[in-house]
Amino acid sequence: MSAVAERYSTVLRQVSDAADLAGRDPRDVTIVAVTKTVGVSEVRQAIAAGMTDFGENRAPEFIGKRGLFPDVAWHFIGTLQTNKVKQVVGLSSLIHSVDSTHLLQAIDRRAQEIEVVQPVLLQVSVSREPSKHGMPFEEAEDAVRAARDMPGIRIDGLMTMAPFARSESVRWVFRECAAWLGRLQSLHCDGVELTELSMGMTNDFAVAIEEGATIVRIGRAIFGR
């Protein structure tokens, strides 16, 4: 068994334990292996270990790795500039990082050009850290309403990033993000699913799962330092 496979096995147990603690089915949690700075051989090991979802932060690396491994799902999880939209839309199984209505509109235009519907998550700033991208709740609400008139977009839910700190001290961020999702679901906007919560990384994914995460983005715990 490769080192990547061993670490992935440990992550699977931790995901299962966190889901059990919350009374959830661990199969309802998608693990996205974050391949930022990770080489081709490690990605190959992760696929051999059974991983099916991978995430990249930058458009050039996203394009390159997706081209090498087209049979797995590639998520775009980093900051997406509008001039990089053409490189990602239609190729990403899910764009996690839509942090403005302006970006949402650019994705919609590109999706309509190539006749696809692009699944996205709205990146929201619950902690309001200046260093973190993301919409405040009011803008997320406006984006959900606006998406009704964007045929190239499917908003599947929310993504957030917690401050880098002890996991228990950031539990409130994940709990609040789940509450935001509930408030947006209550709008009952046609064609807006809002079922996914992408939150939790290597240092805090167990707590995120306990608070409702359906997607966790894990790099270091799978690929090592």
C-alpha positions in Angstrom: 0.0 0.0 0.0 1.3 3.4 -0.9 1.8 6.2 1.6 -1.0 8.1 -0.1 -3.3 5.1 0.2 -2.4 4.7 3.9 -3.2 8.4 4.7 -6.4 8.2 2.6 -7.5 5.2 4.6 -7.0 7.2 7.8 -9.0 10.1 6.5 -11.8 7.7 5.5 -12.0 6.5 9.1 -12.0 10.0 10.5 -14.8 11.0 8.1 -16.8 8.0 9.1 -16.2 8.7 12.8 -17.3 12.4 12.5 -20.4 11.4 10.4 -21.4 8.7 13.0 -21.0 11.3 15.8 -23.4 13.6 13.9 -25.9 10.8 13.0 -25.1 11.1 9.4 -24.2 8.6 6.6 -20.5 9.0 5.8 -21.4 8.2 2.1 -23.0 11.6 2.0 -19.6 13.3 2.4 -17.5 13.8 -0.7 -13.7 14.0 -0.1 -12.0 16.3 -2.5 -8.3 15.6 -2.6 -6.5 19.0 -3.0 -3.6 18.6 -5.4 -2.0 22.0 -5.1 1.8 21.5 -5.3 1.2 17.7 -5.6 3.0 15.8 -8.3 1.6 13.5 -11.0 2.7 10.3 -9.2 0.9 11.2 -6.0 -2.3 11.9 -8.0 -1.9 8.5 -9.7 -1.5 6.9 -6.2 -4.7 8.6 -4.9 -6.7 7.3 -7.9 -5.3 3.8 -7.4 -6.4 4.1 -3.7 -10.0 4.8 -4.8 -10.3 8.6 -4.8 -12.6 10.0 -7.4 -12.7 13.8 -6.7 -9.7 16.2 -6.9 -9.4 19.9 -6.5 -7.0 22.5 -7.9 -6.5 26.1 -7.0 -5.0 27.6 -10.2 -6.3 27.4 -13.7 -3.0 26.2 -15.4 -2.6 23.3 -13.0 -6.3 22.5 -13.2 -6.1 22.2 -17.0 -2.8 20.2 -16.9 -3.9 17.7 -14.3 -7.4 17.3 -15.7 -5.8 16.6 -19.1 -3.6 13.9 -17.6 -6.4 12.3 -15.5 -9.7 13.0 -17.4 -11.6 10.1 -15.9 -12.0 11.5 -12.4 -13.9 14.6 -11.3 -12.0 17.8 -11.1 -13.2 20.7 -8.9 -11.9 24.2 -9.1 -11.5 25.4 -5.6 -9.2 28.5 -5.8 -9.8 32.1 -6.5 -11.1 32.4 -10.0 -10.4 35.6 -12.0 -12.8 36.5 -14.7 -10.1 36.3 -17.4 -9.6 32.6 -16.5 -13.3 31.7 -16.7 -12.9 30.3 -20.2 -10.3 27.8 -18.9 -12.5 26.4 -16.3 -16.2 26.5 -17.3 -17.4 23.3 -18.9 -14.4 21.4 -17.6 -14.9 21.7 -13.8 -17.4 19.3 -12.2 -17.9 22.0 -9.6 -16.6 25.5 -9.2 -16.4 26.1 -5.4 -15.2 29.7 -5.4 -17.7 32.0 -6.9 -17.2 35.0 -4.6 -19.1 37.8 -6.4 -22.2 38.3 -8.6 -19.9 39.7 -11.2 -18.0 36.4 -11.4 -21.3 34.5 -11.5 -22.4 36.5 -14.5 -19.1 35.9 -16.3 -19.5 32.1 -15.7 -23.0 32.2 -17.0 -22.0 34.0 -20.2 -19.3 31.5 -20.9 -21.5 28.5 -20.1 -24.2 29.8 -22.5 -21.5 30.3 -25.2 -20.5 26.7 -25.1 -24.0 25.4 -24.3 -23.4 23.9 -20.9 -24.8 24.3 -17.4 -22.0 24.9 -15.0 -22.5 23.8 -11.3 -21.1 26.3 -8.8 -21.0 27.1 -5.1 -21.1 30.6 -3.7 -18.1 31.3 -1.6 -19.3 33.1 1.5 -17.3 34.9 4.2 -18.8 33.9 7.5 -15.8 34.8 9.6 -15.3 38.1 7.7 -11.5 37.8 7.8 -10.0 40.4 5.5 -7.7 37.7 4.0 -10.6 35.5 3.0 -12.6 35.9 -0.2 -16.3 35.5 -0.1 -19.7 37.2 -0.2 -21.6 38.5 2.9 -25.0 36.9 3.3 -26.8 39.8 1.6 -24.8 39.4 -1.6 -25.3 35.6 -1.6 -29.0 36.2 -1.3 -28.9 38.6 -4.2 -26.8 36.1 -6.2 -29.3 33.3 -5.6 -32.2 35.4 -6.8 -30.2 36.6 -9.9 -29.3 33.0 -10.8 -33.0 32.4 -11.7 -32.2 34.4 -14.9 -28.9 32.7 -15.6 -29.5 29.5 -17.7 -25.8 28.6 -17.7 -25.5 28.4 -14.0 -26.6 25.9 -11.4 -26.0 27.0 -7.8 -25.5 23.8 -5.7 -24.7 25.4 -2.4 -22.1 27.3 -0.4 -18.4 27.1 0.3 -16.6 28.8 3.2 -13.1 28.8 4.7 -12.6 29.0 8.5 -9.7 30.8 10.2 -6.6 28.7 10.7 -7.1 27.7 14.3 -7.9 24.8 16.6 -10.9 23.0 15.2 -13.3 23.6 18.1 -12.6 27.3 18.0 -13.9 27.5 14.4 -17.0 25.3 14.9 -19.2 28.4 15.0 -18.1 29.3 11.4 -19.3 26.0 10.0 -22.5 26.1 12.1 -23.2 29.7 10.8 -22.6 28.7 7.2 -25.1 25.8 7.6 -27.6 28.3 9.0 -26.9 30.6 6.0 -27.7 27.7 3.6 -31.0 27.1 5.4 -32.0 30.7 5.1 -31.2 30.7 1.4 -33.1 27.4 0.9 -36.1 29.1 2.4 -36.2 31.5 -0.5 -37.5 28.6 -2.7 -36.0 30.0 -5.9 -36.8 27.8 -8.9 -33.9 25.9 -10.3 -31.6 26.6 -7.3 -30.8 23.4 -5.5 -28.7 24.5 -2.6 -27.9 21.1 -1.2 -24.1 21.2 -0.8 -21.8 22.7 1.9 -18.1 22.7 1.0 -16.3 23.4 4.2 -13.5 21.9 6.2 -9.9 21.2 5.4 -7.1 19.0 6.9 -7.1 20.7 10.3 -10.8 21.0 10.9 -12.8 18.7 8.5 -14.1 16.5 11.3 -15.8 19.4 13.0 -17.1 20.7 9.6 -18.7 17.3 9.0 -20.3 17.4 12.5 -21.8 20.7 11.5 -23.2 19.6 8.1 -20.4 19.6 5.5 -21.2 17.6 2.4 -17.8 18.2 0.8 -14.5 18.5 2.5 -11.3 19.7 0.8 -8.3 17.8 2.1 -4.7 18.1 0.9 -2.0 17.6 3.6 -3.8 14.7 5.4 -3.8 12.7 2.1 -0.6 13.8 0.4 1.6 14.7 3.4 3.7 17.8 3.8 
